[in-house]
Amino acid sequence: MKNRVAQERVRLGLSQVQLAERLGVSRQTVISIEKGRFDPSLPLAFGLARVLGRRIEELFLPEQLEG
């Protein structure tokens, strides 16, 4: 799943460490989410939306289904 977490984090002037601290997760988790290697749980996605001031559907973009 593609996401706009990194862009929104930078827009707010937050480092990956600061975002991780606000979410109660590791910096590695933030990195993995931003790179699309890890899809967050629903509670974490809501936390990201709250901290970044966006709706979940503004942060996470479903990839087109083929076929």
C-alpha beads as a LAMMPS data file, in Angstrom:
LAMMPS data file: protein, C-alpha beads

67 atoms
66 bonds

1 atom types
1 bond types

-500.0 500.0 xlo xhi
-500.0 500.0 ylo yhi
-500.0 500.0 zlo zhi

Masses

1 110.0

Atoms # bond

1 1 1 0.000 0.000 0.000
2 1 1 1.356 3.395 -0.947
3 1 1 1.276 6.188 1.585
4 1 1 1.991 9.866 2.119
5 1 1 3.329 9.547 5.662
6 1 1 6.820 10.864 4.858
7 1 1 5.473 13.871 2.943
8 1 1 3.079 14.802 5.738
9 1 1 5.747 14.286 8.411
10 1 1 8.126 16.611 6.549
11 1 1 5.314 19.134 6.000
12 1 1 4.929 19.367 9.780
13 1 1 8.684 19.598 10.331
14 1 1 8.848 16.347 12.290
15 1 1 11.774 13.961 12.245
16 1 1 11.203 10.221 12.078
17 1 1 12.274 10.024 15.729
18 1 1 9.762 12.691 16.781
19 1 1 6.939 10.974 14.926
20 1 1 7.886 7.626 16.432
21 1 1 7.902 9.100 19.936
22 1 1 4.458 10.669 19.463
23 1 1 3.116 7.316 18.255
24 1 1 4.876 5.184 20.866
25 1 1 6.685 3.098 18.244
26 1 1 10.283 2.724 17.119
27 1 1 11.949 4.847 14.453
28 1 1 12.394 1.620 12.477
29 1 1 8.605 1.169 12.424
30 1 1 8.167 4.683 10.998
31 1 1 10.844 3.987 8.373
32 1 1 9.158 0.711 7.380
33 1 1 5.758 2.386 7.055
34 1 1 7.158 5.270 5.012
35 1 1 8.927 2.885 2.636
36 1 1 5.787 0.760 2.229
37 1 1 7.408 -2.350 3.699
38 1 1 4.946 -2.470 6.593
39 1 1 1.237 -1.693 6.652
40 1 1 0.292 -0.328 10.074
41 1 1 -2.426 -1.799 12.238
42 1 1 -5.699 0.097 12.268
43 1 1 -4.999 1.703 15.676
44 1 1 -1.556 2.823 14.454
45 1 1 -3.058 4.178 11.217
46 1 1 -5.540 6.211 13.277
47 1 1 -2.636 7.452 15.418
48 1 1 -0.723 8.520 12.322
49 1 1 -3.781 10.354 11.019
50 1 1 -4.257 12.125 14.349
51 1 1 -0.605 13.180 14.720
52 1 1 -0.282 14.240 11.079
53 1 1 -3.643 16.034 11.005
54 1 1 -5.018 14.061 8.060
55 1 1 -7.712 11.455 7.482
56 1 1 -6.560 7.857 7.031
57 1 1 -7.707 7.861 3.410
58 1 1 -5.524 10.926 2.780
59 1 1 -2.458 9.109 4.112
60 1 1 -2.899 5.625 2.679
61 1 1 -3.568 4.996 -0.984
62 1 1 -4.667 1.505 -2.005
63 1 1 -2.765 0.103 -4.949
64 1 1 -4.828 -0.693 -8.005
65 1 1 -6.028 -4.263 -8.098
66 1 1 -5.147 -6.103 -11.251
67 1 1 -7.425 -8.411 -13.144

Bonds

1 1 1 2
2 1 2 3
3 1 3 4
4 1 4 5
5 1 5 6
6 1 6 7
7 1 7 8
8 1 8 9
9 1 9 10
10 1 10 11
11 1 11 12
12 1 12 13
13 1 13 14
14 1 14 15
15 1 15 16
16 1 16 17
17 1 17 18
18 1 18 19
19 1 19 20
20 1 20 21
21 1 21 22
22 1 22 23
23 1 23 24
24 1 24 25
25 1 25 26
26 1 26 27
27 1 27 28
28 1 28 29
29 1 29 30
30 1 30 31
31 1 31 32
32 1 32 33
33 1 33 34
34 1 34 35
35 1 35 36
36 1 36 37
37 1 37 38
38 1 38 39
39 1 39 40
40 1 40 41
41 1 41 42
42 1 42 43
43 1 43 44
44 1 44 45
45 1 45 46
46 1 46 47
47 1 47 48
48 1 48 49
49 1 49 50
50 1 50 51
51 1 51 52
52 1 52 53
53 1 53 54
54 1 54 55
55 1 55 56
56 1 56 57
57 1 57 58
58 1 58 59
59 1 59 60
60 1 60 61
61 1 61 62
62 1 62 63
63 1 63 64
64 1 64 65
65 1 65 66
66 1 66 67
